[in-house]
């Protein structure tokens, strides 16, 4: 394998059993194949699609849906996709359906090289916050067809990790004009009518919990698994803020969040790292603001439906192995994500890029977004600093609570209020 992934020649070698660890027969040797790829639009880049086609001859058929629809598809329509790009918090809803098959670790070439964030819940040898649905809690199944999670490592993985991040609030520093250091600022009346929170209940309520704790109104035992009383309290705080006119909007997808921030309709809001990247690439000041209470983290990975077999199953494993081989990891790192296998991503990045995105060092030269536009000028430092500083400050993870149905009902009441 070279640094650009599994090339055509390497794929043919794999078919002959020469390329170690790639059990899947090479797709090139069998002719073209398409994989229906269901997920949010965040990871569905044309650049990745083009590179997969070039390297493997596999066509990715992107099917962009909302986070809630990822779950709905997996639970009710497992025949409608070949690759599921799911977040780990979704698994508590999906795995009991039996529609995802346990991923065979023996078919994943770099399974042992996956970051310790997933395998141990550690960064730099230090434990990180595990409130919510932390990925290491739902990483393994006891058998390929299991409908519940294994308490410790097995040879069957629920998802093969791809990307993850430590999320915080996005701000417009040019319109705020002062330092922002706490989650509490989301509800500061100073930003009345110019704040936004995302309308995905399982994620939005985590942002809300960070705000409630930051304002000193309540200390949760586990923000990712609230009691009914805690849900009521959290939604009461949000509803009061909404009725006071605090929120400009409640966004559901990436593009909405970009448009709100780029237009200046909002100046502080729930945001995702690539959305901040997009706003900056448009020439608009936007900061992914580190906050003293820490980050709300998330993680995503690829899952396979139990209905997948034969050539498509082989192609899916080949694609996943390609994804971990470095080109895709470097591509996503340049958006501010973190990749599951850091060593291969590093090998596909220039040293100055790695230093900026991962080490928290000042940019030795201009930093470009994946589309080639200049995003940061030489001398800039990444928001929040290094990988270890950011992931080491995780306070909680996106989650599905035991009282999820109750929470969703209360969230919808808040949106309708």
Secondary structure, DSSP 4 states (H G I P E B T S, - for coil): -BTTBS-HHHHHHHHTT-STT--SPPHHHH--EEEEEEE-GGG--HHHHHHHHHHH-EEEEEEE--HHHHHHHHHH-GGG-SEEEEEGGGHHHHGGGT-EEPEEGGG-TTGGGS-HHHHTSEETTEE---BTT-GGGSSEESSTT-SSB-SS--SEES-EEEEEEEE-EEE-HHHH-S----GGGGG-GGGTTSEEEE--HHHHHHHHHHHHHHTTS---S-TTS--HHHHHHHHHHHHHHHHTT-EEEEE-SHHHHHHHHHHTS-SEEE--HHHHHHHHHTT---EEE--TT-EEEEEEEEEEETT--HHHHHHHHHHHHHHHTSHHHHHHHTTT-EESSHHHHHHTS-HHHHHHHTT-PPPSS-EE-TTS-EEE-TT---TT-SHHHHHTTEEEE----TTHHHHHHHHHHHHH-
